[in-house]
């Protein structure tokens, strides 16, 4: 069994600082970046980072949770 490489997310202030260095638009800083910064200190794999971003986007745009993916049938479940 192979283990995916992981990374420990920086603290909230560092996550926010890095994101704002790329785009410091006020709405992103106040609403979107805090959704990502919730994972401060967490140890995540690449998949975990991708899921964190996907869920933050869903919350930001008001979609709620994405549909569940059924790996056995390779389809989205409702």
C-alpha positions in Angstrom: 0.0 0.0 0.0 1.5 3.3 -1.0 0.9 6.5 1.0 0.2 9.8 -0.8 2.6 12.6 0.1 1.1 15.2 2.5 1.7 18.8 3.4 0.9 20.6 6.6 -1.1 23.7 5.9 0.3 26.9 7.3 -1.5 29.0 10.0 -4.6 31.1 9.1 -2.6 34.3 8.9 0.0 32.8 6.5 -2.7 31.3 4.3 -4.4 34.6 4.1 -1.2 36.5 3.5 -0.2 34.2 0.6 -3.6 34.4 -1.1 -3.8 38.2 -0.7 -0.4 38.5 -2.3 -1.9 37.0 -5.5 -5.3 38.8 -5.3 -6.2 41.2 -2.6 -9.8 42.0 -3.8 -11.9 42.8 -0.7 -14.6 40.2 -1.4 -12.1 37.4 -1.8 -10.3 38.5 1.4 -13.4 38.7 3.5 -15.5 35.8 2.2 -13.4 33.3 0.2 -10.0 33.1 1.8 -11.4 32.4 5.3 -13.1 29.3 3.8 -9.7 28.0 2.7 -8.0 29.1 6.0 -10.3 26.8 8.0 -7.8 24.1 7.2 -4.9 25.9 8.8 -2.6 23.4 10.5 -4.2 20.4 8.8 -2.1 17.7 7.2 -3.5 17.1 3.7 -2.7 15.1 0.6 -3.1 16.5 -2.9 -6.6 15.1 -3.0 -7.3 16.7 0.4 -6.1 20.1 -0.9 -8.2 19.7 -4.1 -11.3 18.8 -2.0 -10.7 21.8 0.4 -10.6 24.1 -2.6 -13.7 22.5 -4.2 -15.7 22.8 -1.0 -14.6 26.4 -0.4 -15.7 27.3 -4.0 -19.1 25.6 -3.4 -19.6 27.4 -0.2 -18.5 30.7 -1.7 -20.9 30.6 -4.6 -23.7 29.1 -2.6 -23.9 25.7 -4.2 -23.7 23.8 -1.0 -22.0 20.4 -1.0 -21.0 18.9 -4.4 -22.7 15.6 -5.4 -21.2 12.4 -3.9 -19.1 10.4 -6.3 -19.6 6.7 -6.2 -16.2 5.1 -7.1 -17.7 1.7 -7.7 -19.9 2.9 -10.5 -17.9 6.0 -11.4 -21.0 8.1 -11.3 -22.4 11.0 -9.3 -25.0 10.0 -6.7 -27.8 12.3 -5.7 
